[in-house]
Amino acid sequence: MIEFVPDIPRWRQVADVVRRRIADGTYPPRTRVPSVVQLTSEFGVANATAHKVLRALREEGLTYTEPGLGSFVAEQSQKAGAAEDV
């Protein structure tokens, strides 16, 4: 678990950790990112918080969801395209 900073929403802090893991290659493209259950267990957050983390990463274009399979790290080109849309 991480030590949470009081003034920053927990979902943002967890999303930052997952973002860093994607950036440093801990979670390479096309690999599964932690599920809601895994995020709640690792970070000690509520299910709703973990869902918000995964939704934020998907909306940023860093991940994509395959129904019934989970969330996966997006390809580099998908991430670049998402950044250009901003």
N, C-alpha and C positions, 0 to 999 in steps of 0.2 A: 504494500500500500504506500501511497505517497502522503506527505504531510500537506494538507490543504491550506491555502491562503484564505483567510476569512472573507476578504472583500471581493473575491473573484468567484463567480458561480462554479460549482464543482464540475458541471458538465464541460465548461470551457477548459478547466484544468486537465481533465481526463482526455478531452479531445486534443489538447496540446501534446500530451504524452504520446498518443497514438500517431499524431501528425509527425512528431520527431522520429518515431520508429519507422514510419513510412519513408521519411526523408533519408534516414541513415541506412536504409536497406534491411533493417530487422524484419520488416514485412515487405518483401519484394513484390513487384507487379504480378498480378494474377494469383497471389496467395491469399488465403482467408485471413481476415482480421478477426480479433476476438469477438465472440458472440455477446449478446446481452448478459447471458448467464456468466460468461467468463469475465466480463467487465465488472459486474456486480461483485463477483468473488475477489478479483484482484484488487479493486479500488475501494470496496466497501461502500458502494453507492446504490441507490434504489434502481429498480428496473426502469422507471420513467427517465431517470438521469442517463442510464446507459442507452436507452432508445434515442434520446436527444443527441448524444454523442454520435451515434451511427448515422442519424439523419443529417447532422451538420456536416460530417465528413462526406456523405453522399452528395449533399447540395454544393459542396466546394469542388466536387469532381475528383476527389482523392480516392473514393471508393465507388463501387457499384454493387447492387444487390441482385442475386439470382434467386428468385422465389423458390423456397424449399431447400436451398443450399447454403445461403448465408451471404455475408458481405465480403468483397474481395478488393484488393488494391488495384486501382485503375492503371492502365498502361501510361507511360510517360506522355504520349501524344494526347491522351484523353485529359490528363491533368493540365497540359499546356493549353489545350483548347478551352478548358473551363476558365483558366486564368485570363485568357484573352477576352472572354465574354464580360468580364467585370467592368 
